[in-house]
Amino acid sequence: MKTEKENWIEEILNCVENIQPVQVRGDLFAGIQSRLHGSLVHLEHVSTRTVWLAAASIALLFALNFAAFIYSSPQKQSAVHSSALIQNSFDIYSNS
């Protein structure tokens, strides 16, 4: 005995068998292609100089961000502060 789910699946498959293929005009595809080729906009090429300038700008931005990250890390800040304190303490004891 078939379950309700199997009956439903069989009913759906039987509906698909009754579908008729759609008849299309023969020149429809050629018409669509002609419209597509007629409406395409021709793009101008970007010069290699512009591409290299953009790449150099990105590389410079990356380098600046990396340098800012390195110099703003807590270890570097504490080293800079401690060296400044040591230098100041030596200045206190000098005779000048």
N, C-alpha and C positions, 0 to 999 in steps of 0.2 A: 504494500500500500504506500502510495506517495504522500510525502508530507506537504504541508501547506507551502513551504518554501520551494520545494521542487515543482509544485504546480505553478507557482508564480513565475519561476524561471522558464519553464516550458511555455507558458503563455506569452512571455516577452519574446522568446525565440521564434514563436509562431508569428508574432506580429512583424518581425523583421523579414520573414519570407514573403510577405505581401507587398513590400516596398518596391515601387517601380523606379528604374533609373531615370534621371532627369535628362531631357533632350536639350542640347545646347547648340546654338548656331555655329556653323563652321568657322565664320570669320570673327568670332568673339575674341579668341586668344590673340589674333593678329591686331585687332583694334586696341586691346589693352596694352600690348607691347608698343604700338606706335604712340599711344598717349604717354607711356612711361618714358620712352626715349625723347619725346618732344618736350617733356616738362623737366628733364634733368638740368640742373644748373651746373655749369662747368666751374669747378673750383680752381682758384689760382694757387700755384705752388708757393710754399713759404721758402724764402731763400735760406741757404745753408748758414749764412752769417747770422740770421735771426735765430735759427735753431741753436747755434753755438753760444750766442749771447744769453739765451734762455737757460741753457745748460750751465753756463758759467755763473749766472745769477743764483741758480738753485744750489750749486756747489758752494758759493760764497755764503749763502744763507745758512746752509748746513754747517759750514766751518764756524761761523759766528755763534750759532746756537751751541755747538759742541764746546767751543772755548768758554762761553758764558756758563755752561753747565760745569765744566771742569773748575773754573775759578770761583764758582759760588758754592762748591761742595763744602760741607762742615769741616772736614779735615784740613783743607787749605786755609779756611778762615781762621781756625784755631792756630795753625802754624804761623800765619801772618801776624796775628795778635800777640802770640808769645814772643816772636822775634822783635816786635815793636816794644814790648815790655822789657825785654832783655837790653835792647839798645837804649831805652830810656833810663834803665837802672845804671848802665855804664856812664851815661851822660851826667847823672847825679854825682857820681864819685870822681869825675874828672876835675882837674884843677883849672880848666879854662874859663 
